[in-house]
Amino acid sequence: SNDGGTLRAPWGYVGGVQCDPVEKKPFFHAHPGALAYSFGMLGCDLHCSYCQNWVTSQALRDPAAIAQPRDTTPQSLVQDALRQGAKIVVSTYNEPLITVEWAVEIFKAARQQGLTTGFVSNGNGTDRVLEFLRPHIDLYKVDLKSFDDRRYRELGGRLQPILDTITWLHAAGVWVEIVTLLIPGFNDSEQELRGLTAFLAGVSRDLPWHVTAFHQDYRMTDAANTTPGMLTRAAAIGREAGLRYVYAGNAPGRVGSLEHTDCGTCGERLIARYGYLVQDYRLTRDGACPRCATPVPGRWSAAFEGQRTAFPFLPHDRTRLSVI
């Protein structure tokens, strides 16, 4: 907020800390198997009646995942991330764009220790905030909730700024992955999905698109649950639009090959997954297909070092987070 010419921004606290597999964010083309040390603050600029998307629904269902706000420092958070064996530090759980000043302070400290940084966000930003963030961020997941401006206005926003964010981030060299929570009757019409996937393919055919399952609960009971067949149909539309890397989430073991990463050129199975679990990893040291040598777009480690965890967990000793 602007207080007599002084910017007052949320600062100096976390609303929750959790250790997640990077696959949960979901990032499928960024250091598979790595641990993503995930912190959140409080608040969001949109007000989705179903607020149970792929990321926040999993965190909020675990009552321990979002704790009472507690004061801390960037250095303390980064040291805790290193103690847990994390490779990535991610701002998530709330909308990180509205707490970007604090996230950047944490990212600066994380980068000094060789950690990768990321946002899990609704993408409702301006060029100015993205320019402020760009020097400090590696990965960015955008939640593209719909391709219908009327739907976005129902959620408290507009469609165009989200599309502009996706275009800007990709052009700026940030690694971007897109998630769409597929909600029957809300955003699953063939026309809308064709428009959405054509837009993404127009930005880059290499943008990974995760189409994930909505599950009805007490907050929203007027929409049916998303079936594996609905995910498969949406994924096929994405493929037809030219997207090379299309994934279906929230339905482990029920969506055929749509959990795996295959070579976009020869079809070789490169990474096999079940939910968050990495079952097999076959990329070469420089992130290419071992069969046809085509480079696979993403941010790859020099070698697969095993998976730190396939399940979210809380840092084992939260008392180590120093309090100001």
Disulfide bonds with the S-S distance in Angstrom:
none
